[in-house]
């Protein structure tokens, strides 16, 4: 699937703050995984490396969620992520500052073994 499906998904978001966060997260994914495969699945952007899930972006009314797969070995910042050991999710709310370089490095580490 083309790289543009995720961009179209983001353009269709009604909340400007969500679109802004999603665009930043898309940049995170593309920096962390240069040969990432992007597709829309279950109405959300999914990112794959070597055919395996690496990350997912999803939007809800009050937050944008970013899930990193293969996260068991990651050293995560305290209190930011939730979920089972193999996949960790951060929920980003409107106005919340997130260190995108931290997310980039976590995703790079998590996807290194995919």
Beta strands, then each sheet from edge to edge (+ up, - down):
strand 1: 37-41
strand 2: 44-49
strand 3: 52-59
strand 4: 63-69
strand 5: 81-82
strand 6: 87-93
sheet 1: 1+ 2- 3+ 4- 6+ 5-
end
